[in-house]
Every structure is written in C-alpha cells, then in structure tokens.
Amino acid sequence: MQNCKSCGRLINSRTSLCPSCKNKFKNKRFLSIAMKGMAILAVFLIWGHFQMKRANAPEQTVQRIYEAIVNKNEKALAKELNMEGEQDSSAILSYLASQGLPAFNEKMQQAAGNVYRNGNPQTVRHEDGQDILKFTLDKKLGIYKVVNVGLVDRKLGTVKNGLSESSESRFPIELLKENAVYSTNWRDGNTLFHLYVAETENLPGLPADEVVKESSHALFLAKENEKEGVLQKGVISSKLKKEDIHEWNLESRRFLGFVDNETSLDLWTLENGSISQVLFDGQKSLPLVDGKVKFIDDIFLQTYEPIQGKEGWAFKTWVWNPDQLHFKHLHSESYTNDRPYGLETGQHKIELWNEYEAYYDTFPQFTFTKQSAELLKDGMLLHTDVQLGMSIKDVLQELPDPYDHDYYNGGIYYAFPGGRTIFYDELTGEVTFVTLGGSSLTNEQEELLAILGTPESEGYDDMKEEYYYSYTFGQNQLLVDRKRDGKIVSLWLSKRTE
C-alpha cells in the first residue's frame, strides 16, 4: 500500500499514481504534444509565407514602381517611394518617365536584386547621370527581408523637395513670345501645352551648360494659363531658321522636327509633360538629302541617301517604337550597278519619291496570313479596300493618289504606293487584276507557300526567268511569281478563266 503522488489517495498499486490521476496525466501529456505540434505547424506556415514573400520581394517592389510610372499614377508612385506626401509626385513622375522605361525597369530590377542578395544599398541613375532612387534592405522577423525604395537625399534638378525646383529655368511667356521663331500648341492627355522655339540671345539667366552653350535656340514648354515657360533639355542647331522647323503626326503622336542645312533631322516629341528627343537606333540625328523625309502609315519613316564609296542610292525605312521613344532601322534597299538596271531604277524611284507625296519605296510591310488566304475567295488581296469586279472610279476614291497610269502587257493599270497595282477593263471600268509586289511582303517563300497550300499548277517561265505557282480560291485564281533565289516577285489575283 502507498499514497498517490498526485492526490495522496491510498492505493494498492505498483505505480505511483491512482487510475484517475493517471488518466488526467495522459490527457494533459497528449494536449501538450498536440499544442507543440500545432505551434510547430504554425511556425512552418508563417515561415513559408514569409519565404514566399521574401522570394518575390525585389520583383514585386520594382513591378509596382514601374506600373505606377507607366500608368501615370501619382499616388501609387508616392506610396512605393515612401514619399509621405512631402514631394511633388507629379513632377517626379514626369522626371522618371522622361527616359526609356524598359531600360530603367531593368536598372531597378538589377539594383533590387543586388540589395536583396548582399544587403548593401544600391542607387539607380536617371539617364541624365543623376542618382535618383535608393534601394535599401529592411529585415522583418529575422527571416523575412523587404526591399525599400526612396528618393536619394540630394537635389537632382527639376522638381521640388528632393529634386530641386530652383534648378528649373523659367521665363515669362511674354518674353518667350517676343523671342520665338516658332510656336505651337500640343496636347498631352487632358493637358494643353504651349511650345516655343525661342532665340536665346535675349533671354537672361540661361544656364551655361550643354543645354544652350552650343545653340542659339532652345525649347520652352508651358501649360495652358501658366505665365512662365520651362526650358527643355537638349541642343538645337544654331543655324536654325523658321522654314527648317516642321511638325508631323504619327500614330496619334506629334513630332517637332529641325532640319539642319538640309543634311540632317532632329526629332522631338511630348512625353509625360516634357519634351524628349527622339533617337534613331541610338543616334540623335538622321541623315537627309535635300531635307526630305516621309512618314508612312502612322508607324514608318523613310529617307534616302547616296551610297558611300559607290555610285547609287539607298532607301532606308525606320519603324516607330513608342515604348522607348525611338525609331528602329527596319529595312534598306540599295540601287547600284551591282544589279541589272539598278542605277537607272534607283534614279527613277527618287524622282517618283520627290514628285508624289504618297509614293515611297516598297519595303517588307504586309504579312500574308491564313486569314489573307480566305480573302482571296472574295476577290481581295491582303486589303479589303479593293475587290475584283469593283469600279475603278470607286478604287480611286479609296486609295491615295496613284503615281503611275499606263499600259502593261495589253492591260491598263494604276500603280499605288506600297507595291500595289490595279488593272481594270478599259470599257467596263471593272477591276480585273489586283497585284502586289513581293518586296512588300514580310513573308519568306517557304512561309507563304505553306499558307497557300498545294498549287493547282506550277512551272518555269523562260522569258521572265521566274518560277510560277497557280492556286484556285473559289472563283478566283492567284498566281505567285518567284526568282530562282526564292525571292517573291509578285502576286496576281484575277477571276478564273475557264
């Protein structure tokens, strides 16, 4: 006989606890183990949650900043940069968006990643060379790290509280009007801006830096109803005359162009409340001949120039990249004695280029797709504005001014820019052939023939030294000509001949 060590009750047992206390102990132990297990599970889940956030911290931080800039969201940007309402978020937004955003985003990604990995602060520079953002590391709970971003603690030049307002060069509107050689009104979103190209000689207080030291003219921008205009960054030719200033529209965007002595072109455009210079594959100026340049179909730009070290000419076509505010070189076509009648062809094209406003040298512009093949059944070749059997009078109302009207192989035609030629019956006035030059296609031979399928017939024309493929689409026939090297020469669409 002995007493229970827990309750003191007299028990006849080899154990030190009575049955009642023994059950209580077992339950308490089970609960203790269960509580420990739940605590471990909770810690694991919390740890996993933080680790997930930790892994995405740099990318999420940068993505939110980038989206705020792209969407022009001042509040979101102020929040992400920890500005706490002390800075002018509108001006900072314009400053950050005044450069190539994809490249800036890459800079931020790299900085955030470096901070996260090694813990050392990183700064990101604006394209003007100024430090603008500072990335730092903030430890949370010892295991969860956060990448924070803020404006650097120094004056950077164009906005208030951290980006010094005092560095802006402002001038009274009346003074700018007096010295302006050119002025225009541009709209950016809902804001109307007045743009002035003014002589700098009579403008006191201009900064003695590269903005003006090489130039006798400068750009100034003022919002509607503002009494002062702000000097814009960049250099304008010192030989500038009013007749050298031009405006163009492209893809709902306006451009201001300066032609320097008819040999080069500088382009500027309005972006996020400031004037930015447009680049051509990284170059600030585009070479010109006789000051001539053409904008095409709201996305392309074309020039021509002599070929260095060889007699002949080259047409160059550029495509607009709105995300990076630059034109990318798309295509060049040279006309020299290296090709049959190349020099004569090039000279003829230059004459057409200068004589007809709508004319341009053809370049890979149109893409033939499976949907294009479906249009052939309805008598349309790539475009829906001209159809077989249509009145030529209606065609001339739809398309730009033709640059040629002549006979070929017994048929009469009109030739239009972009490699399009329309034949019609001289008696009835109905369209009989719709044709397109192969140099206008982006498709290679293999891709085009794969879309068209198996030809009804094919062969080789000894006179033209060209291969041909004939296809049937409903009541219509398509003829494709190509050179021996695989280059597509032309596409001819007509009614089937029984």
KOLFIZA-565083 format. One line per field, with one value per residue (C-alpha): residue number from 0; residue in one letter; x negated, z, y negated. Coordinates in pm, whole numbers, plus 50000, padded with zeros to 5 digits. Layout:
lumlum	NUM, ...
romar	a, ...
c1	X, ...
c3	Z, ...
c2	Y, ...
! end
This chain:
lumlum	0, 1, 2, 3, 4, 5, 6, 7, 8, 9, 10, 11, 12, 13, 14, 15, 16, 17, 18, 19, 20, 21, 22, 23, 24, 25, 26, 27, 28, 29, 30, 31, 32, 33, 34, 35, 36, 37, 38, 39, 40, 41, 42, 43, 44, 45, 46, 47, 48, 49, 50, 51, 52, 53, 54, 55, 56, 57, 58, 59, 60, 61, 62, 63, 64, 65, 66, 67, 68, 69, 70, 71, 72, 73, 74, 75, 76, 77, 78, 79, 80, 81, 82, 83, 84, 85, 86, 87, 88, 89, 90, 91, 92, 93, 94, 95, 96, 97, 98, 99, 100, 101, 102, 103, 104, 105, 106, 107, 108, 109, 110, 111, 112, 113, 114, 115, 116, 117, 118, 119, 120, 121, 122, 123, 124, 125, 126, 127, 128, 129, 130, 131, 132, 133, 134, 135, 136, 137, 138, 139, 140, 141, 142, 143, 144, 145, 146, 147, 148, 149, 150, 151, 152, 153, 154, 155, 156, 157, 158, 159, 160, 161, 162, 163, 164, 165, 166, 167, 168, 169, 170, 171, 172, 173, 174, 175, 176, 177, 178, 179, 180, 181, 182, 183, 184, 185, 186, 187, 188, 189, 190, 191, 192, 193, 194, 195, 196, 197, 198, 199, 200, 201, 202, 203, 204, 205, 206, 207, 208, 209, 210, 211, 212, 213, 214, 215, 216, 217, 218, 219, 220, 221, 222, 223, 224, 225, 226, 227, 228, 229, 230, 231, 232, 233, 234, 235, 236, 237, 238, 239, 240, 241, 242, 243, 244, 245, 246, 247, 248, 249, 250, 251, 252, 253, 254, 255, 256, 257, 258, 259, 260, 261, 262, 263, 264, 265, 266, 267, 268, 269, 270, 271, 272, 273, 274, 275, 276, 277, 278, 279, 280, 281, 282, 283, 284, 285, 286, 287, 288, 289, 290, 291, 292, 293, 294, 295, 296, 297, 298, 299, 300, 301, 302, 303, 304, 305, 306, 307, 308, 309, 310, 311, 312, 313, 314, 315, 316, 317, 318, 319, 320, 321, 322, 323, 324, 325, 326, 327, 328, 329, 330, 331, 332, 333, 334, 335, 336, 337, 338, 339, 340, 341, 342, 343, 344, 345, 346, 347, 348, 349, 350, 351, 352, 353, 354, 355, 356, 357, 358, 359, 360, 361, 362, 363, 364, 365, 366, 367, 368, 369, 370, 371, 372, 373, 374, 375, 376, 377, 378, 379, 380, 381, 382, 383, 384, 385, 386, 387, 388, 389, 390, 391, 392, 393, 394, 395, 396, 397, 398, 399, 400, 401, 402, 403, 404, 405, 406, 407, 408, 409, 410, 411, 412, 413, 414, 415, 416, 417, 418, 419, 420, 421, 422, 423, 424, 425, 426, 427, 428, 429, 430, 431, 432, 433, 434, 435, 436, 437, 438, 439, 440, 441, 442, 443, 444, 445, 446, 447, 448, 449, 450, 451, 452, 453, 454, 455, 456, 457, 458, 459, 460, 461, 462, 463, 464, 465, 466, 467, 468, 469, 470, 471, 472, 473, 474, 475, 476, 477, 478, 479, 480, 481, 482, 483, 484, 485, 486, 487, 488, 489, 490, 491, 492, 493, 494, 495, 496, 497
romar	m, q, n, c, k, s, c, g, r, l, i, n, s, r, t, s, l, c, p, s, c, k, n, k, f, k, n, k, r, f, l, s, i, a, m, k, g, m, a, i, l, a, v, f, l, i, w, g, h, f, q, m, k, r, a, n, a, p, e, q, t, v, q, r, i, y, e, a, i, v, n, k, n, e, k, a, l, a, k, e, l, n, m, e, g, e, q, d, s, s, a, i, l, s, y, l, a, s, q, g, l, p, a, f, n, e, k, m, q, q, a, a, g, n, v, y, r, n, g, n, p, q, t, v, r, h, e, d, g, q, d, i, l, k, f, t, l, d, k, k, l, g, i, y, k, v, v, n, v, g, l, v, d, r, k, l, g, t, v, k, n, g, l, s, e, s, s, e, s, r, f, p, i, e, l, l, k, e, n, a, v, y, s, t, n, w, r, d, g, n, t, l, f, h, l, y, v, a, e, t, e, n, l, p, g, l, p, a, d, e, v, v, k, e, s, s, h, a, l, f, l, a, k, e, n, e, k, e, g, v, l, q, k, g, v, i, s, s, k, l, k, k, e, d, i, h, e, w, n, l, e, s, r, r, f, l, g, f, v, d, n, e, t, s, l, d, l, w, t, l, e, n, g, s, i, s, q, v, l, f, d, g, q, k, s, l, p, l, v, d, g, k, v, k, f, i, d, d, i, f, l, q, t, y, e, p, i, q, g, k, e, g, w, a, f, k, t, w, v, w, n, p, d, q, l, h, f, k, h, l, h, s, e, s, y, t, n, d, r, p, y, g, l, e, t, g, q, h, k, i, e, l, w, n, e, y, e, a, y, y, d, t, f, p, q, f, t, f, t, k, q, s, a, e, l, l, k, d, g, m, l, l, h, t, d, v, q, l, g, m, s, i, k, d, v, l, q, e, l, p, d, p, y, d, h, d, y, y, n, g, g, i, y, y, a, f, p, g, g, r, t, i, f, y, d, e, l, t, g, e, v, t, f, v, t, l, g, g, s, s, l, t, n, e, q, e, e, l, l, a, i, l, g, t, p, e, s, e, g, y, d, d, m, k, e, e, y, y, y, s, y, t, f, g, q, n, q, l, l, v, d, r, k, r, d, g, k, i, v, s, l, w, l, s, k, r, t, e
c1	50000, 49883, 50012, 50078, 49808, 50062, 50371, 50238, 50509, 50413, 50370, 50272, 50059, 49704, 49740, 49710, 50043, 50401, 50605, 50784, 50464, 50303, 50579, 50550, 50176, 50218, 50470, 50251, 49949, 50146, 50266, 49912, 49782, 50071, 50011, 49642, 49729, 49971, 49715, 49453, 49702, 49796, 49431, 49373, 49668, 49563, 49206, 49326, 49544, 49256, 49018, 49261, 49289, 48914, 48850, 49077, 48983, 48740, 48954, 49277, 49114, 48985, 49301, 49521, 49294, 49282, 49661, 49711, 49487, 49644, 49999, 49908, 50043, 49901, 50050, 49918, 49572, 49565, 49657, 49393, 49120, 49214, 49267, 49526, 49680, 49376, 49263, 49425, 49526, 49644, 49306, 49119, 49343, 49258, 48889, 48886, 49092, 48872, 48636, 48656, 48878, 48776, 48410, 48497, 48701, 48401, 48182, 48430, 48452, 48076, 48045, 48325, 48175, 47829, 47968, 48163, 47867, 47591, 47779, 47583, 47778, 47797, 47878, 48034, 47935, 48155, 48029, 47908, 47648, 47813, 47872, 48250, 48366, 48207, 48281, 48226, 48291, 48532, 48523, 48853, 48873, 48516, 48611, 48827, 48641, 48805, 48656, 48745, 48711, 48689, 48566, 48197, 48120, 47982, 48102, 48143, 48267, 48625, 48881, 48947, 48835, 48559, 48550, 48478, 48731, 48474, 48278, 48568, 48505, 48836, 48910, 49216, 49447, 49443, 49063, 49073, 49331, 49110, 48812, 48993, 48918, 49183, 49468, 49737, 49994, 49973, 50198, 50079, 50383, 50615, 50341, 50278, 49918, 49774, 49441, 49194, 48875, 48703, 48377, 48161, 47963, 48216, 48310, 48114, 48024, 47994, 47771, 47422, 47429, 47471, 47841, 47766, 47391, 47383, 47712, 47873, 48220, 48391, 48724, 48965, 49287, 49573, 49907, 50221, 50282, 49934, 49739, 49395, 49236, 48978, 48653, 48640, 48327, 48140, 47946, 48099, 47898, 47752, 47829, 48199, 48445, 48824, 48850, 48632, 48899, 49166, 49446, 49556, 49820, 49751, 49959, 50158, 49831, 49694, 49332, 49137, 48854, 48550, 48374, 48011, 47890, 48099, 47848, 47987, 48305, 48358, 48698, 48868, 49194, 49405, 49394, 49522, 49525, 49180, 49017, 48794, 48558, 48630, 48338, 48263, 48101, 47925, 47830, 47974, 47976, 48092, 47903, 48116, 48084, 48229, 48407, 48654, 48823, 49154, 49386, 49580, 49899, 49871, 49574, 49291, 49040, 48837, 48535, 48285, 47914, 47618, 47413, 47067, 46783, 47016, 47242, 47603, 47875, 48018, 48370, 48386, 48705, 48749, 49027, 49153, 49108, 49339, 49217, 48860, 48925, 48703, 48710, 48556, 48397, 48623, 48504, 48258, 48282, 47984, 47988, 47646, 47486, 47446, 47796, 47937, 48051, 48006, 47872, 48145, 48414, 48288, 48284, 48639, 48759, 48600, 48782, 49112, 49032, 48983, 49268, 49551, 49622, 49784, 49512, 49246, 49004, 49155, 49029, 49148, 49471, 49757, 49784, 49979, 50173, 50434, 50698, 50544, 50594, 50965, 50994, 50880, 51214, 51386, 51154, 50937, 50558, 50442, 50652, 51030, 51048, 51018, 51209, 51221, 51513, 51511, 51542, 51207, 51377, 51452, 51091, 50959, 51179, 51049, 50673, 50413, 50320, 50168, 49818, 49846, 50119, 50013, 50046, 49872, 49900, 50223, 50389, 50432, 50345, 50299, 49995, 50022, 49770, 49676, 49628, 49997, 50111, 50474, 50566, 50911, 51118, 51097, 51452, 51644, 51418, 51422, 51113, 50965, 50637, 50524, 50147, 49886, 49507, 49322, 49087, 49386, 49427, 49268, 49316, 49033, 49106, 49148, 49390, 49605, 49627, 49710, 50007, 50131, 50108, 50063, 50072, 50305, 50014, 49655, 49374, 49091, 49116, 48807, 48880, 48903, 48664, 48913, 49095, 49471, 49737, 50108, 50379, 50757, 50968, 51337, 51400, 51066, 50710, 50384, 50053, 49729, 49400, 49059, 48694, 48450, 48310, 48656, 48737, 49110, 49156, 49531, 49880, 50156, 50523, 50787, 51108, 51065, 51054, 51250
c3	50000, 49917, 49861, 49512, 49443, 49280, 49502, 49818, 49796, 49942, 49655, 49620, 49304, 49185, 49011, 49193, 49057, 49109, 48799, 48798, 48812, 48561, 48302, 48376, 48319, 47990, 47865, 47975, 47802, 47483, 47487, 47543, 47249, 47032, 47127, 47045, 46710, 46625, 46726, 46501, 46213, 46262, 46266, 45950, 45771, 45876, 45771, 45434, 45386, 45461, 45248, 44957, 45010, 45056, 44725, 44541, 44734, 44481, 44176, 44336, 44461, 44116, 43935, 44145, 44079, 43706, 43682, 43868, 43616, 43309, 43433, 43543, 43891, 44122, 44442, 44378, 44296, 44612, 44818, 44661, 44704, 45068, 44986, 45262, 45077, 45112, 44750, 44425, 44293, 43959, 43880, 43999, 43784, 43476, 43564, 43596, 43281, 43072, 42975, 42814, 43059, 42970, 43029, 43353, 43470, 43406, 43615, 43903, 43880, 43897, 44191, 44389, 44330, 44444, 44761, 44845, 44793, 44968, 45183, 45058, 44947, 44572, 44374, 44030, 43796, 43560, 43201, 43265, 43501, 43828, 44114, 44157, 44355, 44653, 44728, 45085, 45282, 45576, 45792, 45926, 46197, 46125, 45827, 45607, 45421, 45239, 44967, 45030, 44780, 44829, 44658, 44712, 44966, 44726, 44475, 44128, 43919, 43801, 44079, 44435, 44767, 44672, 44304, 44342, 44183, 44185, 43901, 43658, 43416, 43386, 43167, 43130, 42847, 42700, 42682, 42509, 42258, 42174, 42104, 41948, 41590, 41612, 41847, 41853, 42085, 42179, 42397, 42632, 42768, 42908, 42940, 42674, 42638, 42457, 42291, 42195, 41990, 42102, 42036, 42347, 42291, 42468, 42744, 43058, 43316, 43091, 43246, 43098, 43025, 42722, 42703, 42547, 42509, 42156, 42043, 41968, 42005, 42280, 42351, 42617, 42740, 42937, 43050, 42946, 43152, 43307, 43300, 43263, 43028, 43135, 42946, 42799, 42787, 42458, 42187, 41874, 41566, 41586, 41215, 41268, 41057, 41073, 40745, 40898, 41160, 41076, 41250, 41172, 41311, 41355, 41540, 41723, 41832, 41723, 41636, 41606, 41355, 41293, 40959, 40980, 40649, 40466, 40569, 40895, 41101, 41477, 41612, 41941, 42096, 42405, 42671, 43030, 43039, 42893, 42551, 42476, 42185, 41958, 41876, 41562, 41680, 41949, 41722, 41776, 41408, 41088, 40761, 40490, 40125, 40039, 40375, 40262, 40490, 40470, 40738, 40626, 40756, 41110, 41203, 40947, 40840, 40518, 40381, 40103, 40077, 39843, 39899, 40035, 39803, 39526, 39268, 39364, 39619, 39925, 40068, 40445, 40635, 41011, 41238, 41543, 41890, 42126, 42444, 42403, 42206, 41916, 41554, 41482, 41143, 40964, 40605, 40347, 39970, 39753, 39383, 39221, 38911, 39111, 38996, 38641, 38566, 38936, 38894, 38649, 38867, 39173, 38995, 38869, 39218, 39363, 39103, 39197, 39569, 39531, 39287, 39457, 39824, 39879, 39700, 39890, 39806, 39893, 40200, 40399, 40532, 40480, 40626, 40443, 40688, 40677, 40705, 40397, 40208, 40299, 40146, 39811, 39775, 39789, 39531, 39776, 39804, 40161, 40169, 40186, 40011, 39655, 39517, 39180, 38973, 39165, 38970, 38911, 38998, 39344, 39375, 39303, 39581, 39831, 39765, 39774, 39456, 39208, 39090, 38756, 38497, 38195, 37988, 38053, 37851, 37688, 38011, 38164, 38528, 38814, 39039, 39408, 39694, 39880, 39570, 39477, 39113, 38999, 38643, 38503, 38188, 37986, 37850, 38161, 38420, 38635, 38822, 38651, 38840, 39189, 39226, 39499, 39471, 39663, 39819, 40021, 40199, 40531, 40445, 40316, 40027, 40239, 40479, 40200, 40003, 40321, 40385, 40026, 40020, 39718, 39388, 39110, 38871, 38870, 38622, 38495, 38261, 38039, 37917, 38268, 38422, 38704, 38867, 38898, 39115, 39033, 39301, 39290, 39560, 39482, 39154, 39168, 39070, 39240, 39053, 39254, 39076, 39234, 39134, 39135, 39466, 39626, 39631, 39574, 39271, 39271, 39349, 39085, 39175, 38899, 38804, 38693, 38320, 38209
c2	50000, 49647, 49297, 49146, 48888, 48657, 48664, 48850, 49117, 49460, 49704, 50069, 50042, 50071, 49734, 49405, 49267, 49368, 49460, 49122, 48917, 49150, 49069, 48698, 48714, 48900, 48637, 48348, 48503, 48559, 48199, 48078, 48278, 48159, 47796, 47827, 47984, 47705, 47444, 47606, 47621, 47255, 47153, 47355, 47195, 46846, 46920, 47048, 46740, 46505, 46706, 46677, 46302, 46287, 46459, 46216, 45901, 45744, 45821, 45704, 45385, 45292, 45402, 45173, 44875, 44950, 44987, 44658, 44479, 44643, 44578, 44223, 44299, 44030, 44172, 44521, 44385, 44172, 44479, 44702, 44439, 44369, 44002, 43945, 43651, 43427, 43427, 43317, 43661, 43519, 43366, 43676, 43894, 43683, 43698, 44077, 44129, 43899, 44180, 44524, 44711, 45070, 44983, 44802, 45102, 45327, 45094, 45115, 45496, 45527, 45287, 45453, 45797, 45686, 45528, 45840, 46071, 45878, 45628, 45327, 45017, 44954, 44639, 44610, 44333, 44133, 44124, 43767, 43917, 43814, 44060, 44076, 44385, 44558, 44925, 45046, 45364, 45388, 45705, 45839, 46108, 46206, 46423, 46201, 45925, 45634, 45413, 45049, 44766, 44392, 44078, 44011, 43742, 43483, 43225, 43359, 43080, 43048, 43094, 42987, 43139, 43378, 43275, 42906, 42673, 42395, 42559, 42511, 42227, 42041, 41741, 41517, 41618, 41267, 41277, 41617, 41492, 41193, 41418, 41715, 41814, 42084, 42172, 42437, 42598, 42964, 43174, 43448, 43631, 43364, 43102, 42838, 42718, 42417, 42497, 42224, 42239, 41919, 41740, 41749, 41429, 41205, 41450, 41359, 41622, 41927, 42197, 42211, 42583, 42805, 42724, 42387, 42335, 42483, 42337, 42004, 42154, 42356, 42526, 42400, 42559, 42405, 42545, 42363, 42046, 42058, 41732, 41893, 42143, 42404, 42460, 42811, 43027, 43065, 42886, 42731, 42637, 42288, 42238, 42286, 42086, 42085, 42275, 42550, 42632, 42890, 43079, 43434, 43669, 44037, 44298, 44028, 43865, 43529, 43464, 43142, 43169, 42948, 42983, 42867, 42723, 42988, 43256, 43397, 43424, 43393, 43501, 43414, 43528, 43457, 43727, 43703, 43327, 43263, 43254, 43554, 43604, 43899, 44131, 44331, 44656, 44455, 44163, 43816, 43711, 43877, 43802, 43640, 43547, 43207, 43206, 43474, 43729, 43919, 44057, 44365, 44530, 44391, 44609, 44583, 44320, 44329, 44140, 44194, 44118, 44174, 44489, 44423, 44524, 44637, 44478, 44535, 44470, 44642, 44604, 44653, 44730, 44695, 44822, 44631, 44784, 44590, 44763, 44640, 44319, 44414, 44525, 44863, 44932, 45178, 45210, 45077, 45115, 45018, 44936, 44959, 45113, 45433, 45527, 45508, 45152, 45079, 44726, 44629, 44786, 44602, 44268, 44324, 44412, 44098, 43888, 44055, 44018, 43644, 43583, 43773, 43709, 44052, 44251, 44444, 44721, 45057, 45244, 45550, 45407, 45653, 46005, 46276, 46496, 46773, 46501, 46338, 46663, 46655, 46305, 46442, 46622, 46282, 46128, 45931, 45948, 45867, 45548, 45514, 45175, 45316, 45614, 45787, 45650, 45321, 44996, 44826, 44497, 44632, 44753, 44405, 44269, 44528, 44524, 44242, 44064, 44312, 44233, 44413, 44478, 44682, 44999, 45331, 45648, 45529, 45411, 45068, 45006, 44763, 44803, 44707, 44677, 44995, 45210, 45224, 45221, 45237, 45341, 45271, 45320, 45001, 45047, 45153, 44987, 45303, 45426, 45732, 45786, 45694, 45729, 45684, 45667, 45937, 45682, 45553, 45887, 45979, 46349, 46566, 46801, 47114, 46947, 46800, 47126, 47320, 47089, 47113, 47493, 47720, 47527, 47629, 47598, 47475, 47422, 47205, 46905, 46897, 46546, 46395, 46646, 46690, 46979, 46953, 47120, 47112, 47150, 47160, 46994, 47026, 46847, 46667, 46750, 46645, 46650, 46628, 46548, 46600, 46576, 46867, 46746, 46782, 46411, 46348, 46119, 46060, 46188, 46162, 46214, 46243, 46423, 46783, 46837, 47143
! end
